[in-house]
Amino acid sequence: MQIYDLLVEKKPEILQRWFDSILSTYPSDTLNFLKGQKNPFADSIAGQTIFEGIKGIFDELIGESDAGRINSYLDNIIRVRAIQEFEPSQAVGFISQLKNIIRTELADEIQENENFEELLGIESKIDDYLLIAFDIYVKCREKIYELKANEMKNWTYRVVKRSKMYKEVPAEE
């Protein structure tokens, strides 16, 4: 049996383990909030975003990968993690966790069917996704720093202006 067929067959188990693995990177109070609700409409936006994102990424992994869709799924997850003060490796590390989950879930079948080359192909795609995620993370953090710098400039301007130490010079001068 080909590894792609095995991945389709074990998709629900792999997705659940991957989701649980991602959630385990959060503090316990956040984890309880993200997992606590059984109603998907009452669940947190972050939890839904993560689950829908990994589902999309997994579908791209086992199908024909489209760079635009991959970027979109990763962007949605990484934006959430970029503002949550994760270290870069923690923010994007959830992608490499998928390799271990796949190896664990399919260990017997891979050994039995000798799907090692196919496994390497899957893992190579996952590595590509990791690099894309890192680029997205860096862009998100740059934007956050830019927003913080602009906020500080505006705050400083308002403080100086209120202190009456600031005098606007007409444009003609």
HELIX and SHEET records of a PDB file:
HELIX    1   1 ILE A    3  GLU A    9  1                                   7    
HELIX    2   2 LYS A   11  LEU A   23  1                                  13    
HELIX    3   3 SER A   28  GLY A   36  1                                   9    
HELIX    4   4 ILE A   45  ILE A   62  1                                  18    
HELIX    5   5 ALA A   67  ALA A   82  1                                  16    
HELIX    6   6 PRO A   88  VAL A   92  1                                   5    
HELIX    7   7 PHE A   94  GLU A  105  1                                  12    
HELIX    8   8 ALA A  107  ASN A  113  1                                   7    
HELIX    9   9 PHE A  116  ARG A  162  1                                  47    
END                                                                             
